[in-house]
Structures are given as C-alpha cells and as structure tokens.
Amino acid sequence: MALGISEPWQVVKIEFNAESHRLDLYLDFPEGSNFPCPVCGKSCLAYDTDERSWRHLNFFEHLTYLHARLPRVKCDEHGVKTVGAPWARPGAGFTLLFEALIMTFAKNGMTPKAISRLVGEHDTRIWRVLEHYVEASRAKEDFSPVSMVGVDETSRAKGHTYVTLFADMEKHKVIFTTEGKDHTTIENFRQDLEEHGGDALKITDFSIDMSKAFIKGIGEKFENAAITFDKFHVIKIINDAVDKVRRAEQKLCPELKRTRYVWLKNEENHTDSQREIYEELKDSTLKTARACRIKDMLQKLYERPAEDAPAHLKRWYFWATHSRLTPIIKAAKTIKVHWDGVMRWFESGLNNGFMEGINSLVQAAKARARGYRSTKKMKVMIYLIAGKLNFDLPRVMPYATHTK
Ligand SMILES: [Zn+2]
C-alpha cells in the first residue's frame, strides 16, 4: 500500500539489513498474469521478463531499492514490448517518487552537486534526471499566446560565453535560452517559438537593450514586432556619459574624486555624506554637475504623460547636444538613433526589470554550482529556476499533511 502498487503486482520478498542500512523490496506478479500492450492497451499474456532495480525514497535512514522483473508481452499487432513499471519511467534507475524528490531539491535551489552528496548518487545521474524533466516538460509547452517578449543576456563563464534568455513578458517566465548574442540568436528563438505552436507574426513587442544584432534580427524575423528599449538601459547610457565627464574633470578638480555614486544614484538613495556633497556641488558650474542635470532631465522623461513625451525628449536632445560635453553629446546621438524604441515604452510599458531579477537568480545559482561545465547544463538550470515548467511528477510529501 505504501508503494502505491496494484494488481497484479505484489511484494514477494523483503530483505532488511540494519548494518548496511539497506532495505530491498522484491516485487513480482503471478504466473499467467496479463498486461496491457504499451502501444494499444490490449491485454496480453506476459511471455518473458527483464530484471530491473530502482532506487526508491529512503525508508527512514535506510537506502531502499525496488527489484522486479518487467514483463514483456507479445501483442498480435505490435510485437514484443516491455511493459513499463507503474513506479518508474522507462529506462530510469530511480522510481518516480525518488525523481520527484530530486526535482523538488533542484527547484528549491540546491545544486546537482549538493543533491548528489545528500542522496549519495553520482551527480551525472542527478543531471540526467534534471535534463529529462526539463526537456519533457518544455516539449509540452504551448507558446501560441505569446505576444510580448523580453530579451536579456547573461554570462556562463569568464570571457565571452554568453547565454541569451527570452521571456514571455505577460507570464513572467523564461521560454527559451540559447548560447550567443548575435542575430542568429533571434532566429533560433523564432524557430523554437514556432516548434511550440507560437506565431512570429503574433509577436507585437520586444523589450531589449540597444544591441545592434538583436535589432537587426528582430527586424528580419519578426515583421510585426515593435522594439522597446529597456529604460534601465537608456538611463545607463546617460549615466556612463556622466561618469566619463566626471573622470575627465576630476583631474583638475580633486573634490570630484570618489564621488561617482553621488552622481549616479538618484537623490533618494544617497547616504548622508553623499547628500552633503551633492547639495554642495549640484548647482555649481562644474561640468559634472551640468552633465548630471542633463541626466535628470532624461530620467524625468519617464514621468511625463505620453502626449508630452516627444516634446520633452526633443528639448532634452537639444540641450544635451549643445552641452559642449563630448560624452553627453555622444549619448544623445545614440538615443536619437534609437528614438522610436525609446518612445515605444509609452505604449508598451515594457521594461526588463523582472529579467534583471532572473539574471541575478541565475548568476547566484551559477556561483553556488561554481560555474557550469557546459552551456547545456546552464540552460537546464535556467529553465528550472525561471521556466515555470510543469514537471508532471507525483507529489513528494516528506512530512505528513494532517487532515481530519
Ligand atoms: Zn498492441
């Protein structure tokens, strides 16, 4: 009963060894039992068997294994087929409940290495379980409702190994990840989207940073999609320009040394000492102070009602390009080139804030795992963490749920 098995299966032998902390359960079926053909379900007589073993959930502190001979049936129509065990998926060395336990650990942030140590199985076997369930549940995903997509990249290893994430911006879940960050990345996404019932023509919006490769790829592969440039990315461009102005100026004005965050942070996030410096310098004739005022005006764009936004950005552009501050002029020109995508925010309301959150979860998991040996492994972890996948496994209830 505890194993949840039913006719014709029965426990025929139990071996318990307290010294080796081991419990072995032998299951079998009576001679002459019938089993359904795995293809058509027709009841057939078992004519031979195949010995197998599975690791099961521990019985208290004792490692528990199931052993059984799996029947093979000879169906008139489908020939010889091995009948699956109800407690495990075909070919697996663990029972479904044991796999469910592994998946529960993994979904809650344990690394495969840590799971491997905890359950005493090699981490290759743990990875195989994770890979199987991620793959199987992704295969069932339906992307037909997807219309708004966010794109962000994350690094796998030092150097230039990038993995790009694609998220459904309405369901807030990662739906695709792939190695690289060039325009073929977008092509790969389109292919995967269509393999899951999605329609490239139904994608109305992308939220991205100002990557040339992504802009090109989206233009070619998603003809109905408008691009929104993530506002955090827009602000970062101007912030970088402010910092360039400050670094050049501090050579002449030592009081600007160590004031980087005075200018980059919003006022409400200043520490007391940062606020003091800011109050003293913000209205000064310093170039850095002027650059900062220009930055503030760009930030205020996002507080404007949609109908005032184009005029606000035009006035800002005029001011910035007449600032005589080279980094600011350069930033303004970058923004001009991407004008439509900056303005699109007022319609789409999209930003990559939630993807930044996913990115930090992914990076934290990577740090716990001390990196991944392959992109394949990293992708599995990303789907586990951020894919909101449905693994279709029995529920593991390690502690009894009390019901009256
Ligand atoms: Zn059959």
Residues whose N, C-alpha, C, O or C-beta is under 5 A from the ligand:
A	BS01	ZN	C37 V39 C40 G41 C75 E77 H78
